[in-house]
Amino acid sequence: MSGYNKEKREKFYQYCKGILEGQNGKELFEKNKSLLETITPRDVIEVFHFLVEDKYPIEKIKKAVNKILHTVYIPLRDYKSLPFSENGLIDLLVKDNLEMEKRLNKIKPLIKSLNKEHNEETIKKLHKMFSEISEFSLHYVVKENTIFPFLEKKSEFFGCTQIMWSFDDDIKKNIKNILTLLEGEFNLKDFNILSGRLFFDMFAISFRENKILFPYLLEIAEEKEINLMLDEVYEMGLPFVKVEKKDLKNKENTVTNDLFVDLGTGKLKPEQITLIFNHLPVDITYVDENNEVKFFSTPKERIFPRTKSVLGRKVQNCHPPESIDTVNKIVESFKNGEKDRADFWINFKGKFILIQYFAVRNEKGEYKGVLEVTQDITNTKSLEGEKRLLDWEN
């Protein structure tokens, strides 16, 4: 980076820091007006990375980010991004955002109507429409499992992913809370607050993806790298844009041979090992002693999506910022031998999910990583009595 750009970045950083620390926003804006008119996606990505590195609380950063991006809206909106191919990675994600915005705009008249007159039929319609909006969570999951890991490997400036991930999680929580409100005892005031936050965040994240994240990605990624991410989108799909399943043209070749791996209690071919992992009724992810993701299984119905982009990723970067402290505590308790497992259970998409973490140790008791095992135990919880092998046909 040239000296000029470094100087510009430093000035923008100081401006952002001033906003974050509560200095007079109007004075800061007037003082830096000419600078703010020239801000690019790269400037935003790099400076926001430094704000995250400064260890400010994520909620404080998010409030400042909303103010900062409002002051540089015009140069970001008008920034000439590099071209991208039709039905390529960026094109599909931009179209997905557009479809989401169309659906939100269709909800607005119903909200206005509900504020004029309470109507059960309107509430039912809103529930149906917000249920559809909830499907857009897949868009964020795709981004978090493809673009975010790529940025962490390709760019030294990836702190912005933590900010965006936190906003994504806010959106998911608010949609869930809105649906709960529409299903139960309706409170118009609470509904207006939640829906207002949701609309602001979803439109804001759409703009930030289209005008900051994607233009930056196009500037740092090679076509082959973008196509590899596109292949992962083919596997995961998108909520509102039809993604044609294609032969994964960029998929890495898997080496298969007739060599056997001696596992101590048996010898198996690599293909057999893969088949065994993928037919277990659980999702498995292995993180090594250096906190890097090294393996995940791909059962037919995986509960939480994984893509190959996650391989080599630090486990701390695989979680939203609000969860990082807990992740670090679990890993540290495994490393120092204080604990060997941690169990959690959640309700997820109508299923009861058990998530377990196990410390992996060798014969000498040396720490070799963490095994994450996730399974749907909805049906298991309801089991009673016995069903023996001889009862199989029943």
N, C-alpha and C positions, 0 to 999 in steps of 0.2 A: 504494500500500500504506500502511496506517495506521501510525502510530508504534508502536503496540503490536506489530503483526506484524513490523515491522523489528527491534524489541527482541527478540522471540521468536526470529526468524531468526538474529540475532547470537548469542544464547545457545546455540542449537542448533549453529551453526557452530563456536563455541568448544569445545563438547562433542565434536563430530566431529573437530576438529583435535587435541584432546587424545588421543583414541583413536588417530588416525593417527600421532601423534608418540610413542606408546608410554607415555603416562601410565597411572597405576593405574586400570584399567577399573572395578573395583568402587567405588572412591571417587568416580569421575566419575559413575557411575550413581546412587549414593545422593544425591549433591549435586544432581543434575538430574532426580530421579525424577518430580517433579510436572510438569516441562516435557515429559519424554519421553512421558508419558501423553496428551499433547495433540497429538502430531505428526501432520501431515496429508501427503498426497501432494505438495502444493505445497511444503511445508517441505523435504521430501527433495529434490525436483527442484532447488529454488533453492540449497540449501546444497551439494549435490554439484556443482553448476555451479561454485561458488566454489572448491571443493577442486581441481577440474580447472584452473581459472584460476590457482591458486597454483603450478602446474607441478610438483606432486609426481609421482614416477614412477608410471605407471599400475598396476603390480603392487602397489605399496605402498598405493595408493588402494583397489584391489580387496580386499585383505586387511582393511583398515579397514571398508570397506563391509559386508562379511559380518558383522563384529562389531556395527556400528552398527544395521543393519537387524534383527538378532536382538533388540536391546534395545527396538525400537519396533514389534515384530511385532504386538502386540495392537491398538494404536490404528489401525494400517494395515489390519489384518484387519477391524476393526469399522467402518471409515470408510464413511459412507453416500455412495456415488457417485451422480452424476446418472444418471437412467435412460437406457437406450439401446434402440434399436428392434430387434425380432427380425429376424434375417438381415441386419442392418446391419453396418458395419465392425467395431465392437467385439464384437458378438455372435458373429460368425464367428471372430474371433481368439481369444476366450475359449473357444469350443467346440473350436477346434483344439488349444488348450492342454490342455483336458480329455481329448481323445482321446489326446494324447501321454502324459499321466499314466496313463491306463488301460493303455497298452501297456507303460510302464515297470513298472507294478505286476504285470503278467503275467510279466515277466522275473525278478522277485525270487525266486520259488520255485525256478526253475531254477538260479540262482546259489547258493542254499542247498544244493540237491541236489549241485551240482558240488563244493562245499566238503566234503561228506561222503564223496563217492566220485567219482573220475575216470571219466568216461563219454564216449566219443566221440560217441554219439548226442545227448547233452545239449549237447555243444560245437557240433554241427551245428545243433541247434535254436536255440541262442543266437546263432549267426552269422546265421541267417535273421531272427531277431527284431531284432537290432541293425542289420541291413541295412535293415529297415523303419524303425527309429528314425532312421537316417541321412537318410531322406527329409524329416525334420522341418527340415532345414537350410533348406528353402524358406520355412518360416514366418519364420525370422530374416531371410532375404533380402528378403521382402516388407516386413517391418517397417523394415529398414534403407533401403529404397528408396521408402517412402511416408511413414511417420510421422516418421522422423528428419529428412528434408529439410523437412517441414512445420514441425517444431519450430524448426529453424534459422531459418526465415523469420518465423515467427509470434511466437516467444518469445525474450526476451533470455537466458533460462536454458536452454541446450541442452547444456551440458557433460556431463550425465548420459548422453547418447547414446554418447559415447566410452567410458564405463565399461561400459555394457551391450553395446556392440559387441565389446569385448574379451572379455567373458564368452561371448558368442555364438561367437566364434572358438575359445575354449578348448573349448567343447562340440563343435564340428565336428572339431577336432584329436583330441580324446579318442575320439570315435566311430570315426574313421579308425584310430587306434592300437589300439582294441579289436578291430576287424575284422581288422587285420593279425595280431594275437596269436592270434585264433581260427582264422586260416587257416594259420598256421605252427607253429613249435615252441611249444606252449602252456606258459605259466608262470603258475601259480595266484596267486602273490603279486602279480605285476605286474597280472594281470587284476583282482584285488580292489581294488587301488589305483586303477586307471583307472576301473573301473565305479563305485566309491564316489564319486570326483570327479564323474563324469558324472551320476549320480543327484542328487547335491547341487546341482550347477549347473543342471540342467534343471528340477528342481522349484523352485529359488530364482528362476530367471528367469521361470518361469510365474507365480509369486506376484507378482514385481515388475512384470510387465506388467499383470496383472489388478488389482492393488491400488495401484499407484503411477502407472505410465505411462498406462494407459487412463483412470483417473479424472481425471488432470491434463489429458489431451487433451480430454475432454468439457467441461472447464471453460473452455478457451481457444479451442476451435474452434467455428465456426458449422456449422449442419447442412449447408449447401452445401459447405463445405470437407471435411467428413467424407465426404460423398457422392462428391466428386471422388477422394478416396483409395480409396473403395470401388470406383469404376470401375477403378482401377489393379489392385486385387485381382482383379476379374473377369478382367483380362487375364493376370495372372500365375498365378492359382489358389492353392490352399492344399494342404498335404500330406494332411491327415487329415479335412478337411471338404469335402464336395462343394460347389463354388461354381458355380452355374448361370450359364452365359455369357448375358449379357443385352445388349440394345442399350444402349450407354453413354449413358444419359440426360443425364449431366452433361458429356459430351465437348465440348470447345471446337470451334466450327465452324472448318473449314479453308477458307480463302479460295482458291478456284481461279478462274483466268481465262485468257484467251487471250493475255496479255502474254508476250513473250519476254524471257529474260534473256540478255544478250550476255556470253558467257564467254570471248571472245577467239578461241577456236578453234571456235566454233559458237554458235548461238542455240537455246535450249531453253525450253519452257514449264516453269513451276514443277512441274507434275505429272510431267513427264518427268525432271526433276532428281531428284525424290523416288524415282521408279521405278528410276533408275540406281543411286542409293545403296543402295536396299533389295534390289537384285538382285546386288550385289557379294558374293562369297563370304567377306566379312570383316565384323566388327563395327567401326563407326567412331564415335568420340566426339571432339568438338572442344571444347577449353577455350581461352578467349580470353586476351589478354595481362593481364587483370585476375584471372586464375585462376578464372574462372567458367565452368561448363559451359553451352555455348550450343547444342549440337546433338548428337544421336546418331541413327544409322541404325537401322532396324527390319527386318533381314532375317528371313526365315521362321524360321530356327533360330538365334536369338541365343545366344551362349555364356554371357555374363554378363547377367542381366536389367537393364534400364533402364526407368524410368518418367518421365513428364513432371515429376514432383516434383523430379527431379534438375536440371532447367533453372534456371540462376541460382545453383546451389549452388557454394560454394567447393570446389575440387578436393580440398583438404586434408580436407574433411568427408566425402568420398566413399570414404575408406579407413579401416580400423581404426587405432587410435592407434599400434600398433607399426610401421606402415608410413609414418607421416607424415614422419619425418625423411628417409627415402629419397625420397619424393615431392618434398619441398622441395629436396633436393639436385639431383634431375633437372631440375626447373623452373628452378632458379637457374643450372645449367650451360647450359641452353638460352638463358636471358635474357642471360647475359654472353658468349655466343658460344663458350664453351669446347667445347660438344658440340652435335651436331645430331640424334642419335638414341640410343636406349637399347633394347636387346633383352633379353627374358626368355622362358623357356619352362618350362612346368609340365605335370605329368600331372594331368588333371582329369576325373573320371567316366569313366575308361577311354579318354580321348582325349589326344593330345599337342597342347598349345596353345601357339602362338607369340604373344607380346604385344610389340608394338613401339610406341615413342613417338618422334614426329618433331617437331622444332622447326618451327614455321610462320613464315616470314619473307616480307615483301613485296619488291617489286622493288628497294627501297633497302637491303634486308638488315635492316630493322627487325623486331624480334620481335613476332609477332602471335598467339602462343599455341602450344598443343600438340595434335597429332593422335594419338589412341590408336587403333591398328589391331590387332585380335585375330582370329586365324583358327585353325581346326582343321587341322593339317598331318599328321594321322595317316596318311592315305592318300598324301599327297605324299612322305613319308619313304620309302615302299616302292617308289617308281617306279624303274624300270630301263630301259635301252635307249632305244628311241624309239617313239612312236606319232604318225604323221603324219596330216595332214588326210584323205588318201585312205584311211586305215585306219579311218575313223570308224564304219562299220557293223560292224566287228569288235570 
